[in-house]
Amino acid sequence: MKNWTIAASAAALTLAVMGSAKADDLVFTLKNGTNSVLNAFYTSPVGEDNWEEDVFGQNALAPGGSVTITIKDGRRACKYDMRFEFQGDDLDDLEDTQDLCQMSDYTITE
């Protein structure tokens, strides 16, 4: 099982009122419990209209693989929408919403 650390950082600017307030990083292990290659993984805090950039970048997550995800977006949000895009036509893209502050791992299943 191959593990790598991927840091996801938001492109949005932090509001001036947050100033020196430091938000905690959200860290969890993402496991691919499907039979398809996961090509892209997107997150955005609940209520945002657009997805943030692809957390994986040029990487992918093989079936049965896992990766440590660190979200360093400077926000104090816990609830995130997640989008999973798979290689080929074997599995439709999936979306879910989770409280990332309350979980240490997440397994994608078909």
PEMO-V617892 format. One record per residue. N is the residue number from 1. SS is DSSP state (alpha for helix, beta for strand, coil for the rest). PHI is phi in degrees with one decimal (none if undefined). D_FIRST is the distance of its C-alpha to the first C-alpha in Angstrom with 2 decimals. Layout:
n=N ss=SS phi=PHI d_first=D_FIRST
n=N ss=SS phi=PHI d_first=D_FIRST
//
This chain:
n=1 ss=coil phi=none d_first=0.00
n=2 ss=coil phi=-96.1 d_first=3.75
n=3 ss=coil phi=-115.5 d_first=6.50
n=4 ss=coil phi=-143.0 d_first=10.04
n=5 ss=beta phi=-102.5 d_first=13.32
n=6 ss=beta phi=-123.3 d_first=15.71
n=7 ss=beta phi=-100.0 d_first=19.26
n=8 ss=beta phi=-103.1 d_first=21.38
n=9 ss=coil phi=-124.2 d_first=25.06
n=10 ss=coil phi=-79.2 d_first=27.96
n=11 ss=coil phi=-86.5 d_first=30.72
n=12 ss=coil phi=-73.2 d_first=33.40
n=13 ss=coil phi=-81.3 d_first=35.73
n=14 ss=coil phi=-77.3 d_first=36.08
n=15 ss=coil phi=-64.3 d_first=39.45
n=16 ss=alpha phi=-60.2 d_first=42.09
n=17 ss=alpha phi=-66.2 d_first=42.73
n=18 ss=alpha phi=-76.9 d_first=39.27
n=19 ss=coil phi=35.7 d_first=40.31
n=20 ss=coil phi=-89.7 d_first=38.82
n=21 ss=coil phi=-64.4 d_first=36.98
n=22 ss=coil phi=-102.6 d_first=33.35
n=23 ss=coil phi=-89.4 d_first=30.78
n=24 ss=coil phi=-75.5 d_first=27.63
n=25 ss=coil phi=-71.5 d_first=24.26
n=26 ss=beta phi=-100.6 d_first=22.19
n=27 ss=beta phi=-126.8 d_first=18.62
n=28 ss=beta phi=-154.8 d_first=16.08
n=29 ss=beta phi=-97.7 d_first=12.44
n=30 ss=beta phi=-97.9 d_first=12.20
n=31 ss=beta phi=-115.3 d_first=10.10
n=32 ss=beta phi=-93.8 d_first=10.77
n=33 ss=coil phi=-93.9 d_first=12.27
n=34 ss=coil phi=-101.0 d_first=14.30
n=35 ss=coil phi=-99.9 d_first=14.61
n=36 ss=coil phi=-120.7 d_first=15.30
n=37 ss=coil phi=-74.3 d_first=13.90
n=38 ss=beta phi=-88.0 d_first=14.68
n=39 ss=beta phi=-88.8 d_first=16.90
n=40 ss=beta phi=-144.9 d_first=18.61
n=41 ss=beta phi=-137.1 d_first=18.65
n=42 ss=beta phi=-117.8 d_first=22.05
n=43 ss=beta phi=-134.9 d_first=23.53
n=44 ss=beta phi=-158.1 d_first=27.16
n=45 ss=beta phi=-58.3 d_first=29.10
n=46 ss=coil phi=-53.8 d_first=30.96
n=47 ss=coil phi=99.3 d_first=34.32
n=48 ss=coil phi=-77.5 d_first=33.38
n=49 ss=coil phi=-85.0 d_first=34.56
n=50 ss=coil phi=-127.1 d_first=31.98
n=51 ss=coil phi=-75.9 d_first=28.23
n=52 ss=coil phi=-72.6 d_first=27.01
n=53 ss=coil phi=-67.3 d_first=25.25
n=54 ss=coil phi=-60.9 d_first=21.85
n=55 ss=coil phi=-63.3 d_first=19.26
n=56 ss=coil phi=-75.1 d_first=16.83
n=57 ss=coil phi=63.3 d_first=19.66
n=58 ss=coil phi=-90.4 d_first=18.73
n=59 ss=coil phi=-87.1 d_first=14.94
n=60 ss=coil phi=-143.4 d_first=13.30
n=61 ss=beta phi=-121.7 d_first=10.34
n=62 ss=coil phi=-69.7 d_first=9.29
n=63 ss=coil phi=-54.7 d_first=9.83
n=64 ss=coil phi=82.8 d_first=7.38
n=65 ss=coil phi=-83.2 d_first=5.45
n=66 ss=beta phi=-142.8 d_first=6.79
n=67 ss=beta phi=-148.5 d_first=9.13
n=68 ss=beta phi=-85.6 d_first=12.02
n=69 ss=beta phi=-105.0 d_first=15.26
n=70 ss=beta phi=-122.7 d_first=18.53
n=71 ss=beta phi=-101.2 d_first=21.74
n=72 ss=coil phi=-116.1 d_first=24.58
n=73 ss=coil phi=-105.8 d_first=27.41
n=74 ss=coil phi=76.4 d_first=30.17
n=75 ss=coil phi=-91.6 d_first=31.00
n=76 ss=coil phi=-102.5 d_first=31.59
n=77 ss=coil phi=-75.1 d_first=30.36
n=78 ss=coil phi=-114.0 d_first=27.91
n=79 ss=beta phi=-85.1 d_first=28.02
n=80 ss=beta phi=-126.8 d_first=26.13
n=81 ss=beta phi=-83.4 d_first=26.09
n=82 ss=beta phi=-129.7 d_first=22.79
n=83 ss=beta phi=-128.3 d_first=22.56
n=84 ss=beta phi=-117.8 d_first=19.65
n=85 ss=beta phi=-114.4 d_first=20.44
n=86 ss=beta phi=-104.9 d_first=18.79
n=87 ss=coil phi=-74.2 d_first=19.23
n=88 ss=coil phi=72.0 d_first=22.21
n=89 ss=coil phi=-107.2 d_first=24.34
n=90 ss=coil phi=-67.7 d_first=22.12
n=91 ss=coil phi=-142.2 d_first=21.61
n=92 ss=coil phi=-67.1 d_first=24.01
n=93 ss=coil phi=-60.7 d_first=23.13
n=94 ss=beta phi=-119.7 d_first=22.71
n=95 ss=beta phi=-133.6 d_first=24.22
n=96 ss=beta phi=-155.8 d_first=24.21
n=97 ss=beta phi=-125.1 d_first=25.80
n=98 ss=beta phi=-141.0 d_first=24.42
n=99 ss=beta phi=-87.6 d_first=25.66
n=100 ss=alpha phi=-70.2 d_first=22.89
n=101 ss=alpha phi=-72.6 d_first=24.82
n=102 ss=alpha phi=-103.8 d_first=24.37
n=103 ss=coil phi=-128.1 d_first=20.66
n=104 ss=coil phi=-105.6 d_first=17.66
n=105 ss=beta phi=-151.7 d_first=15.10
n=106 ss=beta phi=-141.4 d_first=15.62
n=107 ss=beta phi=-111.9 d_first=14.18
n=108 ss=beta phi=-81.3 d_first=15.60
n=109 ss=coil phi=-127.4 d_first=17.10
n=110 ss=coil phi=-80.0 d_first=19.53
//
